[in-house]
Amino acid sequence: MSDGMDCDICVVGAGSGGLSVAAGAAQLGLRTVLVEAGRMGGDCLNTGCVPSKSLLAVAKLVHAHRTPHLAAVPSHSFDPDRQGVDAHVQGVIATIAPHDSVERFEGLGVRVIRGHASFLDERTLTVAGETIRARDFVLAVGSRAAIPSIPGLDPARVLTNESLFDVGTVPAHLVIIGGGPIGIEMAQAHRRLGSRVTVVSRGTILSKDDPDAVEVVRRSLIGEGVDILEHAEVRSVRYGDAGHVVEAVVDGATRRLEGSHILVATGRAANVEGLALDRAKVECGRQGIHVDKRLRTSNRRIHAVGDCTGGPQFTHVAGYHAGIVIRNLAFRLPAKVDYGTLPWVTYTDPELAHVGMTLATARARHGDGVRCLTKSMGNLDRAVAEGRRQGLLKVVALPNGRILGCSIVGPGAGELIGLWALAIAKGLKLRDVASLVLPYPTLSEVSKQAAGDWYSPALFSDRTRRLVSMLRKLPRW
């Protein structure tokens, strides 16, 4: 083992959060070391967001050919070439990969070391035969699919997001255990690519989202032929030469599901094995590494970002965490996390997006005076023109119009939610949204129309009409 090296910041993990910290620190002139044992880019690039959204894009095009939105366009059926699908997914990864590559980061001045890191003490770790001493460490080790404890379930014989894209064929019958965003997105994608799909969810699907918005997604998936079993308990898994058998209890009755493949999408577990966090005096629990609002661990010289902290597990959260850490370490600003304006999107078709509070959480915090307004997207001129009339916007606000939360389900919901995230972050009221001038015809008009509807009862009331009548009698000015 060498005598070791000293640096200002040592980042462990080259996923989204770790790469953002390393790039920012190096460009600010800090001596930065980046440690990664696996593939650069982490889960997002290699087995998460990038491949899943690439697969969804292909599935969406296939579905559009088979069931076009406009009657003027005839439908035609075809079987997508799985090799072509896989080539597209891998091509997208390859196109994005240089941005996350060793070469790029070494060009920024980062020392990249490949290998597994393990702490020796509170200020030192070892990796690939080298000892690294750092003024500050940042743990960005990410997460992996959590495998539930189910009798008979063999982790080596089920799929997770890490192995799903290596199947090489279209599953005849994909049984998905888990009704969260990953499970539901992959359910729709594989159904559109030709698989029979069954989703087994312990509770309702997409349980963290607004129930009315979720119902739109549920109807869409069921309409496409996805079998959804909610409030179901998986009792056992068995394997055979002809396929796998999942036994589940639904509404008191036992269901025997015979599938060619099983996808487990029941949550995530932090990648902390082998780090020897106890030697570094870093506390860790079942949900991940314990951090405070400044993302400091129990060892104040060690921060943690991204999935491994057990908080919201999105790529944009990891990037947000990176900014918090840079402000703390480089600029000595006591920046803290605040998830109050955190948006998230489930990339089904239609998309489902949310930011802020749901009606239930808003009333729990602010009382029963909180109001809610729902606006259909079906009457938007753009939606009518394109034949995409399903969807709604649901906004939650205080009686004075201050916006607390918003859910959108419909085409492009992920693009529309940004306006509402900004409005909540800046403490805007619905009158601010109502006063926007938006291009016509666009789906974005639903936001302006919903805000306008909020004030319609008062604006067009008898009291207002009397006021207008009185004002008409005044001299012109």
N, C-alpha and C positions, 0 to 999 in steps of 0.2 A: 504493500500500500504506500502511495506517495505521501509526502509531507502535507499535502492538502493545499487548498486555495482559500482565499478570503474574498468576500464580495459584499456588496451592499444588500442585495436582495437575491434570494434563491427561491425560484418558483418550482414547485413539484407538480407536474401535470401539464401537458400541452394540448388541453382542450380549449374551448372558447374562452373561458375565464382566465386560464393560465397564460394563454398566448397574448391576451389583451394586456395583462399586467406586465408581462415580459417586454412587450413592444413599447408600452408607455414608459416603463422604468428606464430602458436602455436609451430611448430617444431623449430622456431628460438628463442623461449623463451619468446614471447610476450603474455601477458595476453589477451586471445581472447574469445569473446562471439559471438555465432552464433544464429541468430533468424530466425525461419521458422514457418509459420502458416500452410502450406500445407505439401505435401509429400516431404521427403528428395530426392534429386536428381533432383528436379524441372521438367521443361518441357521436357528436353532431355531424361531423363530416363523413365518418366512415360507416356508422351503423344506425344513425338517428335521423335528424331533421333532413339532411340532404338526400339520402337514398329514399326515405319514405315519401318526401314531397315529389321526388322524381317519379316514383312509382305511381303516386296519385295522379300526376299530370298525364301519364300514359293512359291510366284507367279512365280518366275523364274524357280524353279524346275518343277512346274506344266506345264509351257509353254514348257520346254525342253522335257517333256514326249509327249506332244501333237504335237509339231513341232520340232523334233530333227534336229540338224545342219548337221548331216551326213546321207547320203542316205542309208548307210549300217545298220542303226538303224531304225527299223520300229516304226512308231508312234502309240500311243494308247491313247484313250480318257478316261478320268475319271473325276468325280466330286469330288473336294476336300471336305473333311469334315470340315465344318466351326468350329465345336467345337475343332477339332484337330488343325486347324489354330490358333484359339484363345489361345489354350493351349500352342502352341509353342511360341507365342508372350509373353504371361504372364510368361512362363518359362524363357525366355531370360531376361526379366526384373528382375525376382526373382534371377537369377544367378548373375546379376551385382549389384543389390541393396545393398548387404552388404558393398561394397566399399564406398557407399554414406550414410551409416547408422549412426544413433545417436551413437550407441555403438562404432563404429570405431572412430568417431571424439572425443567422450569423452575419448577414449583411447589415443588419441593424446594430450589430455590436454585442449580441447576446452569445454567451458561451453555452452551447447545447451539449448536454451529456446524455447518452442513451443508456438506460439501465434502471433497476429498481432501487428506490431510495429507502434508507432505514436510518432512523435517528440513533445517534450514539448518546447524546445528552440534550440539554435544553437549547444548545446553540450550535450543535454540530450534527451533520448526517454523513452517511457514507453511501456512495453509489459507484459502481463499476471500478472498484479499487481506489477511488478517490475520496478524500475527506474534504468536506465543504463546511467552512465556517462562514456564517452570514450574520450581518447585523439584524436582518429580518427575514423570515421565511413566509412564503405564501403557499398554502396547500390548495391545489386545484385538481384533486385526484378523481373527481367525477363519481359516477355511479354505474351500476349494472342492474340488469333485471333481477328482481327478487323472486326467488322460487318458493312458492307456498308449500307448507307441509300438508301434503295430500297423500293418503295411503296409496302406494304403488307408483307414485310419480317418480320417474327417473329423469333427473336434470339433463342427462346426456341424450335422451330420446325425445325431448320436446324442443320446440323452436322458441327463441326470444328475438328481440330486435337485432341482436348480434349475429344470429344465424339465419334469419328469415330471408335475407337477400341472397343467400348462397344455395337455396333449394334447387334451382336450375330447372324447375318444372312448375306447372300450374297445379296446385294441390286439388285433388278431386273433391275432398271435403275437408275444409279447414275448420277445426273447432278451436275457438278463441276463449281462453279463460281470462276474464277481466273486461269490464265495460268502461274503462277510462278512455282518454283521447287516443292513445296508441292502439288499443284494441279496436275501437270504433273506426278509426281511419283505415286500418288494415283490413277490417271486415268489408268495408265498401270497396276498397281497391281490389281485393281478391275476388269479390263477387263480380265486379265489372270485368275482370280478366278471365272469368269463366269458372271459378270455383263455387261449389256449394259452400255456404258459410253459416256456422252457428256460433252465436255469442252467448256465453254463460257468465252472468254478472251477479255478484253477491247482493248488491243493492240495485238501484236504478242506474241506467247508463248515464255517463257524464253528470254524476251526482253533484258536482261543484258549480254547475251552471244553472241558469234560470229554468225552471220546469217547463214554462210555456215555450221557450226557445228550443229546449231539448226535444219537446214533442214534435216540432217540425222536422228535426233530424231523424227522430225515431220513425215517423211516418214515411220519410223518404227511403230509409234503409229497408223497412219492411216492404215497401212498394217495389223495391228492386229485388226482393227475394231473400234478404238476410233474415235468418231465424234468430230472434232475440229472446233469450230466457232471462228475465229479471227476478231478483229476490230468490236466486237459486244457490244451492249449496252443493259444491262438488264433493262427492263422498269417496270416489276412488278412480284410479286410472289403471287400465290394463293394456298390455301390448301383445300383438299377434303378428303373424306373417302377412295377413291380409289388411291390417290396419290397427288402429288403436280404439279403445273403448273408454269413454268418459261416462261415469255414472253420476247423475246429479238429481237432487230432490227439488222439485218445483211445485209450489202450491200443495205440498204434502204428498205428491205423487213422484215416483222414481222414474227418471228418464234415462234411457240407455242410448248414448250418442256414439255412433261408429264413424270415426274420422280417419282420413289418410294421414293427416298431420295435426299436431296440437301446438298452438301458439300460446305461451304464457305471457300475459301482460297485466300483472297484478301489483305493480309498484316497483320501486327502485331501492337499492341498498348501496350505501357509500363504499367506495373502494379504499378501505383503510388497512386491509390486511398487509402485514409485513412492514408497515411504517414504524412500528415500535413507538407508538405515540405515548405510551406510559413513560418511556425514558425521557421524552421531551416535556413531560408534565402537561400533556394535552388531553382534556377530558372528551370522551366520546360515548354516545349512547346508541340505542337502536335506530334512531332517526338519522344519525350522522354525527359530525363533529360539532360540539357545543361552541357557539359564538355569541357575542353580544351584538348590539346594534351597529357597532363600528367594525364588525366582522373579526374581532379579536378573539382568539381562543383563550383558554385558561392560562396559557403561557403568552403574555402580552407581546412577546417578540414574534409570535407566530399567528398569522391571519389565515382564514380559510374562505374560499369563494366557491360559488356554483353548487352543483348537485350535492356535494359531500357535506354541505351544511344542513341538509334535511329540510330546507325551505322550499319555496316554489322552484320546480325543476324545469326551467326553460332556458334556452340558449341566451335569450335577451336578458334574463336575470343574471346569468354568469357575466355578461358584458357590463351590466349595471354594477354588479359587485366589484368588478375590476376597477371601475371608476372611483368607487368608494375607497378602495384600498390605496390607490395611487394618491388620492387627495390626503389620506391619512399619513402615508409613509413619505411621500415626496414633498408635500406642501405643508405637512403638520397641521392640517385642518381636521377638526373633529367631525368628519362627515359620518352620517348614520343612514342606515337603510330605512326606507319607508315604502311599503307595498301598497299604499292607499290608491295609487294611480297606476298600478301594474295591469297592463292588458294581457289577455291571453286569447289564443285562437285554436279551435279544433278545425282541421283542414278537410272536413267532409265536404260533400256537395249536396246541399248548400253549406257554406261555412258558418261556424258559430263562434262569435267573438264576445268578450265581456271585459269591462273595466269597472273598478269601484265596487260599491255595495249592491247586493241584491235587495229586493224589497224587504225580505225577512230580516237581514242583518241591519238594514237602515232603520227599521221600526224598533228593533231591539236596542239600538243606540240612541235614536232621536225621538222615539215615541210614535203613537198611532197617527200623528198628524202628517207623517210622511206620505206623499202621494206618488202614484204611479200612472203612467200613460203608455198605452200600447198603440203603435201605428203599423198598419199593414203595408208591406212593400208592393202588394199586388196591383194597386192602382197607379203606381208611378208610370208615367208615359214611357220611360226607357224600359221598364220591366215588361210592359205590354208589347212594345215593339220587338223585344227579343224573345218573347214567349217564356220568360222566367219570372213567374208571378208569385212564387212561394217565398215566404219570409216575413219577418216583422222586426220592428225596433221597439224596445221597451226601456223607457227612461224612468229613473227614480229620483225624486227631488224633494226638497223642503217646500212648505207652502209659499215661501218667498221666491221660489224658482231656482234656488241654488242647487246645482246638479250634484247628486251623490253617486250615481251609478248608471250604467247603460249596458244592455245586452242587445246584440244584433244577430239575427240568423237570416241568411240569404246570400245571393251571389255577391262576392267581394266584401263580405262582412269584415274580414281582417283588414282591408284597406280603409273601411269606413270608421273603424273604432278609434283611430288615431285622433280624430277631431274631439271625441268625447274624453279621451285621456288628457288632452291638453286643457279642455274646459274644466275638468275636475282639478287638475294640477294648479290651475290659475284661479280657482275659486269663482269661475264664471257662473252666470245665471242663464236660464233658458232664453231670456230676452236677447242675450248676446248671440246665441245661435240663431234665433228667429230673425235677427237683423242682417244675417249674412246674405250676400248676393252670390248664388251658386250657378254654375253653368247648366243650361237646359239643352237636351234632356240627359240627366245623369241619375244614377242610383243615390248619389250623395244628397239629392233633394229630400230624401226621407228624413234626414236629420233636421233640416229647416222646417219641413212640414210638421214633424212631431213637436218641435218647440213652438210653432205657431198654434197648433191645436191646444197646447197647454193654456194659452191666454184667450182662446176663442170664447169660452163661456162668459168671461168678464167683458171682452171687447164688444161682443154682439148682444149684450144684455139690454133689457128695457131701460135701465139707468143710463147706459151709454147712448142709446137712441134718443132719449130725452135730452141729453146734453148736446148731441149733434143738432137736434131740432132748435134748441135755444141759440146755438152758435150761428146757425144759418140766418137768424134774424138780425145779427149784428152787421154794421156797415162793412163793406169790403175794405181791406187795408193793403 
